[in-house]
Amino acid sequence: MSTELDQELSRLAGAWHHDHLLDLESLSAEDITVLLDTAEHLLARFNQAGRKLDLLTGRTVANLFFENSTRTRNSFSLAAKRLGADTVEFAASGSSVAKGETFIDTAKTIEAMGAGAVVVRHSTPGTSHLLAEHLNCPVLNAGDGPHEHPTQGLLDILTIRQHRKQISGLTIALVGDIAHSRTARSNIFGLQKLGAHVIVCGPATLVSKQWETLGIEVAHNLDDVLPRCDVLNLLRIQFERQATRPFPSVREYALLYAMDARRMQRAKDDILIMAPGPINRGVEITPEVADGPHSVILQQVSNGIAVRMAGLWLLLERTLPN
């Protein structure tokens, strides 16, 4: 195993001073950089070893998912296992929560079973922060309603950094359902802190002018801003979080905001096309763009495991006995 890699990981662990990973809003640019650098180094160490690492052998990570998400759950599980940890999988349906036990009591019970860290996903904003106040182990937010999804933001930023070397100076547009997107919020906080110019674009019913108060550019016409963009992150329309349809039809939305071959001709030659998934082909993006040379969607999935390895290791490293 590379001594140089080990030394760098030790340095990064010493630069991390947080007990939980709940959002990107409360982190500094330096904190975010430590997470990204740790993800890169753990990925390099895993690839060098060719097998799972023993960094968290004997530790247990509990995945508490009160909201369905196959992708994120599997990504956290793989991340824990690649570090050598065991995992406990919890789903709300059929659990004690369904029988009347409180959310906090359930989490405390799982912690008492020996969980060294808890990954939580819930439809209510602020749930992970509430859990962090009641548990003694690290808590990682895997998405709390429309609030934040910090590891999704990190994997998006890591993917951009791998292609552009740095975030500062880039123009990055988040297109689609900004109003209901926790991914958008985490991206906005992280990208701004690292020096990007962020544009949010979509129908006025989903993209409020209030975002301008945070120094973000608001646009409702994708074709107007497209030529300036270095990166497009195409967000899924979250119909399940909407009480009413925010636009007349899916067909109309696709006509105005879908990234297709025609719009690619107006984009920069080296534009990056991203989507947090699951993608709706023909709505936010057409198949030829999703599978084309500018798409980094599958790289985002791979980087999701790396950033979750980083979050788990940095938090659990702080709780290991000296």
Residue pairs with C-beta under 8 A, 6 or more apart in sequence:
1 45
1 48
1 49
2 45
2 48
5 41
5 44
5 45
5 48
6 45
8 37
8 41
9 38
9 41
9 42
9 45
12 34
12 37
12 38
12 41
12 314
13 38
13 313
13 314
13 317
13 318
15 30
15 34
16 31
16 34
16 35
16 38
16 314
16 317
16 318
18 27
18 31
18 314
18 315
19 132
19 138
19 315
19 318
20 128
20 132
20 138
20 139
20 140
20 141
20 315
21 35
21 138
21 139
21 140
21 141
21 150
21 151
21 311
21 314
21 315
22 128
22 129
22 132
22 139
22 140
22 141
22 148
22 150
23 141
23 147
23 148
23 150
23 186
23 189
24 32
24 148
24 150
24 153
24 154
24 186
24 189
24 190
24 193
25 148
25 185
25 189
27 35
27 189
27 190
27 193
28 193
29 193
29 194
29 195
32 154
32 157
32 190
32 193
32 194
33 194
34 314
35 154
35 307
35 310
35 311
35 314
36 154
36 157
36 158
36 161
36 307
36 310
38 310
38 313
38 314
39 154
39 158
39 303
39 306
39 307
39 309
39 310
40 158
40 306
42 53
42 83
42 306
42 309
42 310
42 313
43 306
43 309
45 53
46 52
46 53
46 82
46 309
52 81
52 82
52 83
52 84
53 82
53 83
53 84
54 84
55 83
55 84
55 313
55 317
56 80
56 83
56 84
56 85
56 116
56 312
56 313
56 316
57 84
57 85
58 84
59 84
59 85
59 86
59 116
59 117
59 316
60 85
60 86
60 87
60 88
60 113
60 114
60 115
60 116
61 76
61 77
61 80
61 85
61 86
61 87
61 88
61 115
61 116
61 117
61 118
61 119
61 312
62 87
62 88
62 90
62 110
62 111
62 115
62 117
62 118
62 119
63 73
63 76
63 77
63 87
63 88
63 89
63 90
63 119
63 142
64 90
64 106
64 107
64 110
64 118
64 119
64 120
64 121
65 72
65 73
65 89
65 90
65 91
65 92
65 120
65 121
65 142
66 92
66 97
66 103
66 120
66 121
66 122
66 123
66 127
67 92
67 121
67 122
67 123
67 143
69 121
69 142
69 143
71 277
71 278
71 301
71 304
72 121
72 142
72 143
72 151
72 152
72 304
73 89
73 121
73 142
75 151
75 301
75 304
75 305
75 308
76 87
76 119
76 140
76 142
76 308
76 312
77 87
77 89
78 305
79 305
79 306
79 308
79 309
79 312
80 86
80 87
80 308
80 312
81 87
82 305
82 309
83 309
83 312
83 313
85 116
85 312
85 316
88 110
88 113
88 115
90 106
90 110
92 98
95 101
95 106
96 105
96 106
96 109
97 103
97 106
103 122
103 127
103 131
104 130
104 131
104 134
107 118
107 120
107 131
107 134
107 135
108 134
108 135
110 118
111 118
111 135
111 136
111 137
115 137
116 137
116 138
116 316
116 319
117 137
117 138
117 139
117 140
117 312
117 315
117 316
118 131
118 135
118 137
118 138
118 139
118 140
119 139
119 140
119 142
120 127
120 128
120 131
120 139
120 140
120 141
120 142
120 144
121 141
121 142
121 143
121 144
122 128
122 143
122 144
122 145
123 144
123 145
124 144
124 145
125 144
125 145
125 146
125 147
126 144
126 145
126 147
127 144
127 145
128 139
128 140
128 141
128 142
128 144
129 144
131 139
132 139
137 319
138 315
138 316
138 318
138 319
140 151
140 308
140 311
140 312
140 315
141 148
141 149
141 150
141 151
142 149
142 151
143 149
143 152
143 182
144 182
145 182
146 179
146 180
146 181
146 182
146 185
146 241
147 182
147 185
148 182
148 185
148 186
148 189
149 182
149 183
149 185
149 186
150 186
150 311
151 304
151 307
151 308
151 311
152 182
152 183
152 186
152 187
152 276
152 304
153 183
153 185
153 186
153 187
153 189
153 190
154 186
154 190
154 307
154 310
154 311
155 300
155 303
155 304
155 306
155 307
156 183
156 187
156 233
156 274
156 276
156 300
157 167
157 187
157 190
157 191
157 194
158 303
158 306
158 307
159 272
159 274
159 296
159 299
159 300
159 303
160 167
160 170
160 172
160 231
160 272
160 274
161 167
162 299
162 303
163 272
163 296
164 170
164 230
164 231
164 272
166 194
166 195
167 191
167 194
167 195
167 196
168 194
168 195
168 196
169 195
169 196
169 197
170 196
170 197
170 230
170 231
171 196
171 197
171 199
171 228
171 229
171 230
171 231
172 187
172 191
172 196
172 197
172 198
172 199
172 229
172 230
172 231
172 232
172 233
173 198
173 199
173 200
173 201
173 219
173 222
173 225
173 226
173 229
173 231
173 232
173 233
174 181
174 184
174 187
174 188
174 198
174 199
174 200
174 201
174 233
174 235
175 200
175 201
175 202
175 222
175 232
175 233
175 234
175 235
175 257
175 259
175 284
176 201
176 202
176 206
176 234
176 235
176 236
176 237
176 257
176 284
177 184
177 202
177 206
177 235
177 236
177 237
177 238
177 246
178 184
178 200
178 202
178 206
178 207
178 208
178 211
178 235
179 205
179 206
179 207
179 208
179 246
180 206
180 238
180 241
180 242
181 235
181 238
183 233
183 235
183 276
184 200
184 235
187 198
187 233
188 198
188 200
188 211
188 214
188 216
191 198
192 198
192 214
192 215
192 216
197 217
198 216
198 217
199 216
199 217
199 218
199 219
199 225
199 229
200 207
200 211
200 216
200 217
200 218
200 219
201 207
201 218
201 219
201 220
201 221
201 222
201 225
201 257
202 220
202 257
203 220
203 246
203 247
203 253
203 256
203 257
204 220
205 246
205 247
206 246
206 247
207 218
207 219
207 220
208 218
209 218
211 218
212 218
217 225
219 225
221 256
222 256
222 257
222 263
223 263
223 266
226 232
226 263
226 266
226 267
227 266
227 267
227 268
229 267
229 268
229 271
230 268
230 270
230 271
230 272
231 271
231 272
231 274
232 259
232 267
232 271
232 272
232 273
232 274
233 274
233 275
233 276
234 259
234 273
234 274
234 275
234 279
234 284
234 285
235 275
235 276
235 284
236 275
236 276
236 277
236 278
236 279
236 280
236 284
237 250
237 253
237 280
237 283
237 284
239 245
247 253
250 283
253 283
254 282
254 283
254 284
257 284
258 282
258 283
258 284
258 285
258 286
259 273
259 284
259 285
259 286
259 289
260 285
260 286
260 288
260 289
261 286
261 288
261 289
264 271
264 289
264 292
264 294
267 294
270 294
271 294
272 294
272 296
273 285
273 289
273 290
273 292
273 294
273 295
273 296
273 297
274 295
274 296
274 297
274 300
275 284
275 285
275 290
275 297
275 300
276 300
277 297
277 300
277 301
279 285
279 290
279 297
281 287
281 290
289 295
290 297
